Amino acid sequence: MAQVSSAPRSTPALSARSVLRGLALPAALLGLWWAAYHFGWTRSELLVPIGKVWSTAVHLSDSGTLWQSLGASWSRFLAGFAAGSLAGALVGTALGLSGLLEKMIGPTLHTIKQVSILAWIPLISVWFGLGDTAKIAFLSLAAFFPVMLNTFEGIRSVPRELVEVARVLKFSRAQLLRQVVLPSALPSIFTGIYLALLYAWLATLGAEYLLTSGAGIGTLLVDGREHFLMDQVLLGVAVVGLVGFALNLAAGWLERRALRWRGTSTAKY
């Protein structure tokens, strides 16, 4: 009983230490930033004082501009990530289960994945314009390939011995998929979802930066750059980093809960 009860307590402690270690470098950089202005090491207009960035954050927060921009980016991110991940999981599962299908469309998909995601922006802007539909299509594409490829690899990597045992036990195809294939492929699938989260969030900023239409954190960064408002630019960079950090923590937490029966984790910290 003592061994069973000790495992749940150790995992949160390790996670807390990991978070603290990860915050050490940002804290040091903030301290160096503050010291640079406090002791007069620099007066460059490219690096404004921390207090000014904080004042801008308070002002944009009180006016609602910051939350409107973050909400617009977040809604696009969720829509694109969900659509791309679902499509990637379905296509990856189909390719993994069907050798014929993999031979027919696999080479085409493997060729398309070599095209840089940014190379699709001109076509997407022509097909869908510059609005939210184009941005969501771009994000879906960014999330699609990591999930599709890792789902395919996970299913193809299921141990043959498990499949043979399931056939001896006369599992139906649905039982084989639900009770053998998908559980064995879950670590690889979660790796794809984890990568899709990161790629989709990065693509959100890229889409808003290059398809400049509508509110968003990317638009906030563009406006700050065009008007040389470095406090606004630095605030946008900080918000992007914090959201990415939160996504990383959320993905790791969900994966640990989903795979704790295996004692397996693939998220990187």
Disulfide bonds with the S-S distance in Angstrom:
none
